[in-house]
Amino acid sequence: MTVPAPDPREVREASLDELSRLGLPLPPAQFPLVWEPGDQIELRPRPEIEARIAVLHLILARCFGMPPQAAMSWLLGSHLVEMVTPPEWQFVMGGKGDHRSFVLHHDALFALAWVLGLSKQLDPTLAVDERLVERLPHIAEGETFSRWQSRILAAPQHPADAAALLDLHYCLDWAYLETERGGLRAPGLVDANAIGQRRWALEWAVILRGPYHDEPPGWEEVDLST
């Protein structure tokens, strides 16, 4: 469902109000908007988001001891091999790559679960709700991707709500990094890495359409440099 994007300045004002409420520094006046007036927004197709959640969940299972042969078997049985990115594939099959960076995907998965309505909140002051694991594929028990899809009752967020949360995390990412650079404490239980992961997921899941937007990026192509 493609819908008109909300007024970016009104959304930004709400994001800055939230930063102020949390006691975080505010970005400079020239901090860019995420979209422009007149743009349109949509979410990636639900099956694509579900597949990304499943792959990230499998990668986390590998981080915590799942053998590569078992991981490969599950991917094959779930018909998800083509959804694994090259860096993810190297890690799943050979344990190559930055183990810590893959563990951090826990928060990206959490944000995607919120996009699909599997989690009711995405509070920047709260860590991932551990009860979420019950709503993810039961990989160790052999639940395939298709069986998981039929078990959950995904109710994706409205694109405008997801876009507003993307704008908030765009601002939060800057503010948390600035807080860490200043040696100050974050206002809650998560750090800049977690906020960055949540932003990564939202940047990928929310598709922006307009004259200044490129085609939606692949998972590994999401740009968090600004």
ChimeraX attribute file (.defattr): number of C-alpha atoms within 10 A of each C-alpha:
attribute: neighborCount
match mode: 1-to-1
recipient: residues
	/A:1	9
	/A:2	14
	/A:3	14
	/A:4	15
	/A:5	23
	/A:6	20
	/A:7	15
	/A:8	19
	/A:9	14
	/A:10	11
	/A:11	22
	/A:12	19
	/A:13	12
	/A:14	15
	/A:15	22
	/A:16	20
	/A:17	14
	/A:18	16
	/A:19	20
	/A:20	12
	/A:21	10
	/A:22	14
	/A:23	12
	/A:24	21
	/A:25	17
	/A:26	18
	/A:27	15
	/A:28	7
	/A:29	6
	/A:30	6
	/A:31	12
	/A:32	13
	/A:33	14
	/A:34	19
	/A:35	21
	/A:36	19
	/A:37	13
	/A:38	14
	/A:39	18
	/A:40	18
	/A:41	23
	/A:42	20
	/A:43	25
	/A:44	16
	/A:45	11
	/A:46	15
	/A:47	10
	/A:48	13
	/A:49	21
	/A:50	19
	/A:51	19
	/A:52	21
	/A:53	23
	/A:54	25
	/A:55	22
	/A:56	19
	/A:57	20
	/A:58	22
	/A:59	23
	/A:60	20
	/A:61	18
	/A:62	21
	/A:63	17
	/A:64	11
	/A:65	8
	/A:66	16
	/A:67	14
	/A:68	16
	/A:69	11
	/A:70	16
	/A:71	19
	/A:72	17
	/A:73	13
	/A:74	20
	/A:75	21
	/A:76	13
	/A:77	15
	/A:78	18
	/A:79	14
	/A:80	17
	/A:81	15
	/A:82	10
	/A:83	16
	/A:84	18
	/A:85	14
	/A:86	11
	/A:87	12
	/A:88	19
	/A:89	18
	/A:90	13
	/A:91	19
	/A:92	25
	/A:93	15
	/A:94	10
	/A:95	15
	/A:96	12
	/A:97	14
	/A:98	10
	/A:99	15
	/A:100	9
	/A:101	11
	/A:102	16
	/A:103	16
	/A:104	16
	/A:105	22
	/A:106	19
	/A:107	23
	/A:108	23
	/A:109	26
	/A:110	25
	/A:111	29
	/A:112	24
	/A:113	24
	/A:114	20
	/A:115	30
	/A:116	21
	/A:117	17
	/A:118	20
	/A:119	18
	/A:120	11
	/A:121	15
	/A:122	19
	/A:123	11
	/A:124	20
	/A:125	14
	/A:126	12
	/A:127	15
	/A:128	22
	/A:129	12
	/A:130	8
	/A:131	9
	/A:132	13
	/A:133	12
	/A:134	8
	/A:135	15
	/A:136	21
	/A:137	23
	/A:138	17
	/A:139	19
	/A:140	12
	/A:141	7
	/A:142	14
	/A:143	17
	/A:144	19
	/A:145	23
	/A:146	14
	/A:147	13
	/A:148	18
	/A:149	17
	/A:150	9
	/A:151	13
	/A:152	13
	/A:153	12
	/A:154	18
	/A:155	12
	/A:156	18
	/A:157	15
	/A:158	17
	/A:159	25
	/A:160	21
	/A:161	14
	/A:162	22
	/A:163	27
	/A:164	21
	/A:165	21
	/A:166	24
	/A:167	24
	/A:168	23
	/A:169	23
	/A:170	26
	/A:171	25
	/A:172	25
	/A:173	23
	/A:174	19
	/A:175	21
	/A:176	26
	/A:177	18
	/A:178	17
	/A:179	18
	/A:180	13
	/A:181	9
	/A:182	9
	/A:183	9
	/A:184	11
	/A:185	11
	/A:186	19
	/A:187	17
	/A:188	12
	/A:189	11
	/A:190	17
	/A:191	19
	/A:192	18
	/A:193	16
	/A:194	22
	/A:195	23
	/A:196	23
	/A:197	23
	/A:198	27
	/A:199	26
	/A:200	26
	/A:201	25
	/A:202	25
	/A:203	24
	/A:204	22
	/A:205	28
	/A:206	20
	/A:207	20
	/A:208	26
	/A:209	21
	/A:210	15
	/A:211	9
	/A:212	9
	/A:213	13
	/A:214	10
	/A:215	9
	/A:216	16
	/A:217	13
	/A:218	9
	/A:219	16
	/A:220	12
	/A:221	10
	/A:222	15
	/A:223	11
	/A:224	12
	/A:225	4
	/A:226	8
